[in-house]
Amino acid sequence: MLGERWLLLAGLLLLALLVFGPRRLPELGRALGQALHAFRRASQSAPDEARADPVAATPREPGGDGRADAEGGPPARPGAGRSGHLPPAA
């Protein structure tokens, strides 16, 4: 299993060396490592934040857009003005 993979890895490293050059390759590796570290840190903190604020982790009702008016009531109907009432028919 490792027999074919090392050849693929060596080919990818040679291609990266040819494309980016020997000066730029360490910079790209460092930037990739920092990005992976930041991603792992953010993905591990996401479940912690969801446990800390259960209201933010609560799923929305299906069919609603999740927005409420200023008084905290249900969302306004589509096409309604600020009061939530439809304009009179002409």
Secondary structure, 3 states (H helix, E strand, C coil): CHHHHHHHHHHHHHHHHHHHHHHHHHHHHHHHHHHHHHHHHHHHHHHHHHHHCHHHHCCCCCCCCCCCCCCCCCCCCCCCCCCCCCCCCC
